[in-house]
Amino acid sequence: MAETPSAPSRSAAAGQVACGVCGRESRQPPFRLPPPEQAPDLDLRPGEPVRSTMQRWLQQCPHCHYTAPAIARAHPGAAAAVSAAPFRALIQDASHPPLARRFLAWAHVLEETGALHAAAEATLQAAWVADDAGKSDLANAWRQDAVALWRSGPPLDAEQTVRVVDALRRSEAWDDAEATAAELALLSPPEAVSQVIALERRLIASHDAARHSVASALPPPARRPHVTHRRRDLAQGGGLLGWLRRLFGKG
């Protein structure tokens, strides 16, 4: 007989989770994603209060170090990826911020199992951690890695390409950023995408590698969602908010 949702196990109620890779239990406190109140950055890093919750986006097993949005469900191929030497070396690399290693660990599992766009998302999130830590060299390198993963996966749509342009600009790859933006502009993308790309091209021309908000590209109100937040993209799992909703079971 199946368990009813109203009768969780004692260990689940206490936040104890059995790792889907090694089977050992650890405490993984539940987390409810707060609604975003501020506009996201051009690369879809969410505004507050979501912005400050990155420590809670992923779970990590303290025993085998498998890392995922929910470690109780092992990603296909995760056990092989976690047991391999590259994963172990990544986990032990003390030159990277601990939270960044967590996102990179998840990215590694995704890349090893062929989920390249999802791996790009996780790698970009590691770059955000590096931003917060003031480690611009790491942030630039991980943005470049994210771009490579996006480009290695299935063809990108217009909204995803905007994020590639922003990652290139933020990592000061000016020529590639401008070429990618110009190519997208020629495709007559949706109006909101055109507005964001126009801003990106102005920033590229002035060699501005700083963080900028979607609100600076789109008309008021500032909290108007970017085109990448549309329900269609959430249903397809596109964009950061799609990733966040999948992450916390809100898709």
JOMOFEN-V611588 format. One record per backbone hydrogen bond with DSSP energy under -0.5 kcal/mol. NH is the residue of the N-H (numbers start at 0). CO is the residue of the C=O. Records with the same first field share a line. If there is no record, write none. Layout:
NH = CO + CO
This chain:
6 = 3
12 = 8
13 = 9
14 = 11
15 = 10
16 = 25
18 = 16 + 23
19 = 70
22 = 18
25 = 16
27 = 14 + 25
32 = 30
36 = 47
37 = 47
40 = 44
41 = 211
43 = 40
46 = 37
49 = 46
50 = 46
51 = 48
52 = 49
53 = 50
55 = 52
56 = 53
58 = 67
60 = 65
64 = 60
67 = 58
72 = 69
73 = 71
77 = 74
80 = 76
81 = 77
82 = 78
83 = 79 + 80
87 = 83
88 = 84
89 = 85
90 = 86
91 = 87
92 = 89
93 = 91
95 = 92
100 = 96
101 = 97
102 = 98
103 = 99
104 = 100
105 = 101
106 = 102
107 = 103
108 = 104
109 = 105
110 = 106
111 = 107
112 = 108
113 = 110
114 = 109
115 = 113
118 = 114
119 = 115
120 = 116
121 = 117
122 = 118
123 = 119
124 = 120
125 = 121
126 = 122
127 = 123
128 = 124
129 = 125
130 = 126
131 = 127
132 = 128
133 = 130
134 = 129
135 = 133
138 = 134
139 = 135
140 = 136
141 = 137
142 = 138
143 = 139
144 = 140
145 = 141
146 = 142
147 = 143
148 = 144
149 = 145
150 = 146
151 = 147
152 = 148 + 149
160 = 156
161 = 157
162 = 158
163 = 159
164 = 160
165 = 161
166 = 162
167 = 163
168 = 164
169 = 165
170 = 166
171 = 168
172 = 167
173 = 171
176 = 172
177 = 173
178 = 174
179 = 175
180 = 176
181 = 177
182 = 178
183 = 179
184 = 180
185 = 181
186 = 183
187 = 184
193 = 189
194 = 190
195 = 191
196 = 192
197 = 193
198 = 194
199 = 195
200 = 196
201 = 197
202 = 198
203 = 199
204 = 200
205 = 201
206 = 203
207 = 202
208 = 206
213 = 39
215 = 212
216 = 213
217 = 213
223 = 220
228 = 225
229 = 226
233 = 229
234 = 230
235 = 231
236 = 232 + 233
237 = 232
241 = 237
242 = 238
243 = 239
244 = 240
245 = 241
246 = 242
247 = 243
248 = 245
249 = 244
250 = 244
